Amino acid sequence: MTSGSGKICVDQQERVAVVTPRGEVDLNDLTEVVDPFAQVLSDVATDATLVDLSQVTFADSVFLNQILVTCSGHAVKGRPLVLCGPLHDVVRRLLQITGYRHFPATRRRPAGCLGSTAHL
C-alpha cells in the first residue's frame, strides 16, 4: 500500500504502515486526513502503524482528534500505533497541552528507522 494525497503520504514497509502528514494540517484538510488513517486501519496487510509527525508544521484540534480516533481504532484491533518526530514546536505544544502522556509512544524517528519499528 502506497498512496499520497497532498497532505498525507501512506507507505507500507514490511507489515508496518508509515503515515506521514505534511505541512499545516487543520480543519480545511479534514477529508485528506480521515481517509488515509481509515485506509491504514482497515488494511489486513498491516500489523502496526507508525505516524511520522516530523513534517507537520502546524496542527489543530481536528488533526488531534483524528490521532485520538486512530489511536482508539488501533487499540480496539490490538494493533500498535507509534507517533514519532522530531516534532515541530507547535505540534509538541499541542500534544503537551492536551496531555500527550495518554497517547501511544511518541519517539524521535532515527534516520532510516524502520528497523526500529519491526518489534512493534
VENSUL-V425747 format. One record per residue. N is the residue number from 1. RES is the residue in one letter. PHI is phi in whole degrees, 0 to 359 (999 if undefined). Layout:
# VENSUL-V425747
n=N res=RES phi=PHI
n=N res=RES phi=PHI
This chain:
# VENSUL-V425747
n=1 res=M phi=999
n=2 res=T phi=222
n=3 res=S phi=206
n=4 res=G phi=199
n=5 res=S phi=273
n=6 res=G phi=296
n=7 res=K phi=263
n=8 res=I phi=225
n=9 res=C phi=252
n=10 res=V phi=240
n=11 res=D phi=234
n=12 res=Q phi=249
n=13 res=Q phi=236
n=14 res=E phi=59
n=15 res=R phi=252
n=16 res=V phi=248
n=17 res=A phi=275
n=18 res=V phi=249
n=19 res=V phi=253
n=20 res=T phi=236
n=21 res=P phi=287
n=22 res=R phi=228
n=23 res=G phi=71
n=24 res=E phi=271
n=25 res=V phi=239
n=26 res=D phi=214
n=27 res=L phi=309
n=28 res=N phi=296
n=29 res=D phi=253
n=30 res=L phi=308
n=31 res=T phi=297
n=32 res=E phi=295
n=33 res=V phi=271
n=34 res=V phi=294
n=35 res=D phi=301
n=36 res=P phi=297
n=37 res=F phi=294
n=38 res=A phi=293
n=39 res=Q phi=300
n=40 res=V phi=297
n=41 res=L phi=294
n=42 res=S phi=271
n=43 res=D phi=283
n=44 res=V phi=287
n=45 res=A phi=275
n=46 res=T phi=249
n=47 res=D phi=258
n=48 res=A phi=203
n=49 res=T phi=229
n=50 res=L phi=247
n=51 res=V phi=255
n=52 res=D phi=270
n=53 res=L phi=269
n=54 res=S phi=295
n=55 res=Q phi=260
n=56 res=V phi=276
n=57 res=T phi=263
n=58 res=F phi=205
n=59 res=A phi=216
n=60 res=D phi=246
n=61 res=S phi=294
n=62 res=V phi=294
n=63 res=F phi=293
n=64 res=L phi=302
n=65 res=N phi=299
n=66 res=Q phi=296
n=67 res=I phi=297
n=68 res=L phi=296
n=69 res=V phi=298
n=70 res=T phi=297
n=71 res=C phi=300
n=72 res=S phi=297
n=73 res=G phi=299
n=74 res=H phi=293
n=75 res=A phi=298
n=76 res=V phi=300
n=77 res=K phi=275
n=78 res=G phi=69
n=79 res=R phi=254
n=80 res=P phi=297
n=81 res=L phi=225
n=82 res=V phi=234
n=83 res=L phi=265
n=84 res=C phi=220
n=85 res=G phi=228
n=86 res=P phi=287
n=87 res=L phi=268
n=88 res=H phi=292
n=89 res=D phi=307
n=90 res=V phi=296
n=91 res=V phi=290
n=92 res=R phi=301
n=93 res=R phi=296
n=94 res=L phi=301
n=95 res=L phi=293
n=96 res=Q phi=293
n=97 res=I phi=299
n=98 res=T phi=266
n=99 res=G phi=83
n=100 res=Y phi=301
n=101 res=R phi=298
n=102 res=H phi=269
n=103 res=F phi=275
n=104 res=P phi=298
n=105 res=A phi=310
n=106 res=T phi=247
n=107 res=R phi=230
n=108 res=R phi=281
n=109 res=R phi=272
n=110 res=P phi=293
n=111 res=A phi=302
n=112 res=G phi=59
n=113 res=C phi=285
n=114 res=L phi=302
n=115 res=G phi=303
n=116 res=S phi=283
n=117 res=T phi=258
n=118 res=A phi=297
n=119 res=H phi=278
n=120 res=L phi=300
